[in-house]
Amino acid sequence: MSGILRVFMVDPAIAVDHIVVDTGGLQASCLAPPETYHPAFNQRTTTVGWLPEGE
């Protein structure tokens, strides 16, 4: 199953914090699911200026 999610700006004073696409397996909750990280998009670099000690 594939599709297109279209989001239109209706009011410039409204900001979207996150969008959750449930493809199955999410438990019902009032909070958002935990953030997932992908190594291709979340690379650890020293250019940001933060790294845990010892790395």
Secondary structure, 3 states (H helix, E strand, C coil): CCCCCCCCCCCCCCCCCCCCCCCCCCCCCCCCCCCCCCCCCCCCCCCCCCCCCCC
